[in-house]
Amino acid sequence: MAVKDVKFRTAKPRDKDYKIPAERGLYMLVKTNGAKCWRFKYRFLGKEKLLSIGIYPDIGLGEAIEARDKARKLLANKVDPGLNKQIEKRSAKLAAENSFEAIDPAPFF
């Protein structure tokens, strides 16, 4: 069954946070303040885990499904998608710190 973007777009906040399921572990969490977040629920080594994909509408339904599929491929290769995301984030931060822009040119002149 195809998932339609309309039910996510028209979701309104309630008294409590609630979930709108998409498919295969992907769902939208609608918070009481009106924020809408994509999340992927999965199991790794017998433990239930959550992967935050992004904020709606910055991340649309198609992008969220692509991110979910990428995470499922990692799970098939016995890699934790949450841990993989943390490692990528840390390596990107480290690469940004080691760039030429981060070095102060004043001491060299």
ZIURMO-V502579 format. One line per field, one symbol per residue. ss: DSSP state (H for helix, E for strand, - for the rest). phi: phi as a letter, one per 30 degrees, with the letter a starting at -180 (. if undefined). psi: psi as a letter, one per 20 degrees, with the letter a starting at -180 (. if undefined). Layout:
# ZIURMO-V502579
ss->???
phi->???
psi->???
This chain:
# ZIURMO-V502579
ss->-----HHHH--------EEEEEE--EEEEE-----EEEEEEEEE--EEEEEEEEEE----HHHHHHHHHHHHHHHH----HHHHHHHHHHHHHHHHH--HHH--HHHH-
phi->.dccdddddcdcdbdbdbccdcahjdbccccddjdbbdbbcbcbhicdbbcdclcdcecdddddddddddddddddcicddddddddddddddddddcdddddddeddc
psi->pqpqighhhjpqqahqqrqoqfqliprpoorhjiqpppqpprppljpprpppgrppjgorgghhgghghghhhghhjlpohghggggggghhgghhhjrhhipoigii.
